[in-house]
Amino acid sequence: QLILLLELYSPRDVYDYLRPIALNLCADKVSSVRWISYKLVSEMVKKLHAATPPTFGVDLINELVENFGRCPKWSGRQAFVFVCQ
């Protein structure tokens, strides 16, 4: 349901409040929660990167690269690929 809420919030609010929730959901134990959270994060990247200036989008992308793209576990790196997909 958070994907539907993205339209209601400003980029700053998405970055400050919804980003931490979405990143926690990406590491959830339930796979169906993780799958939908990857879609949520990708929609967040689109919204934040389209905002002017795209500072929040760049910060989120850097955080994804650091937390998932460079994760020592394969599952974290796989999550990064799914978000990018």
C-alpha positions as CSV (number, residue, x, y, z in Angstrom):
1,Q,0.0,0.0,0.0
2,L,3.0,2.3,0.4
3,I,3.4,2.4,-3.4
4,L,0.0,4.1,-3.6
5,L,1.0,6.6,-0.9
6,L,4.0,7.9,-2.8
7,E,1.8,10.3,-4.8
8,L,0.5,11.9,-1.6
9,Y,3.8,12.9,-0.1
10,S,6.5,15.4,-1.1
11,P,9.9,14.1,-2.1
12,R,11.3,15.3,1.2
13,D,8.7,13.4,3.2
14,V,9.2,10.3,1.0
15,Y,12.9,10.5,1.7
16,D,12.6,11.2,5.4
17,Y,9.8,8.9,6.4
18,L,9.0,6.3,3.8
19,R,12.6,5.5,2.8
20,P,13.6,3.9,6.1
21,I,10.4,1.8,6.1
22,A,10.9,0.7,2.5
23,L,14.6,-0.3,3.2
24,N,13.6,-2.3,6.2
25,L,11.0,-4.1,4.2
26,C,13.6,-5.0,1.6
27,A,15.3,-7.1,4.3
28,D,12.1,-8.7,5.7
29,K,12.0,-12.5,6.4
30,V,8.9,-13.0,4.2
31,S,9.8,-13.2,0.5
32,S,6.5,-11.8,-0.7
33,V,7.1,-8.7,1.4
34,R,10.6,-8.3,0.0
35,W,9.4,-8.7,-3.6
36,I,6.8,-5.9,-3.3
37,S,9.3,-3.7,-1.4
38,Y,11.7,-3.9,-4.3
39,K,9.0,-2.4,-6.5
40,L,8.3,0.2,-3.8
41,V,12.0,1.3,-3.7
42,S,12.2,1.5,-7.5
43,E,9.1,3.8,-7.5
44,M,10.7,5.9,-4.8
45,V,13.9,6.3,-6.9
46,K,11.8,7.4,-9.8
47,K,9.9,10.0,-7.8
48,L,12.9,11.3,-6.0
49,H,15.1,11.5,-9.1
50,A,12.4,13.4,-11.0
51,A,12.2,16.0,-8.2
52,T,14.1,19.2,-8.5
53,P,16.9,19.1,-7.5
54,P,17.4,15.3,-7.6
55,T,19.5,15.3,-4.5
56,F,17.2,12.9,-2.6
57,G,17.2,10.5,-5.5
58,V,21.0,10.5,-5.8
59,D,21.3,9.9,-2.0
60,L,18.8,7.0,-2.2
61,I,20.7,5.4,-5.1
62,N,24.0,5.8,-3.2
63,E,22.4,4.2,-0.1
64,L,21.1,1.3,-2.2
65,V,24.5,0.7,-3.8
66,E,26.2,0.8,-0.3
67,N,23.7,-1.4,1.5
68,F,22.7,-3.8,-1.2
69,G,25.0,-3.6,-4.2
70,R,28.1,-4.0,-2.0
71,C,26.5,-6.4,0.5
72,P,28.8,-9.4,1.4
73,K,25.7,-11.7,1.2
74,W,24.5,-12.8,-2.2
75,S,20.9,-12.1,-1.2
76,G,21.6,-8.4,-0.6
77,R,23.3,-8.2,-4.0
78,Q,20.3,-10.0,-5.6
79,A,18.0,-7.5,-3.9
80,F,20.0,-4.7,-5.6
81,V,19.5,-6.3,-9.0
82,F,15.8,-6.7,-8.4
83,V,15.4,-3.0,-7.5
84,C,17.4,-2.0,-10.6
85,Q,15.3,-4.3,-12.7
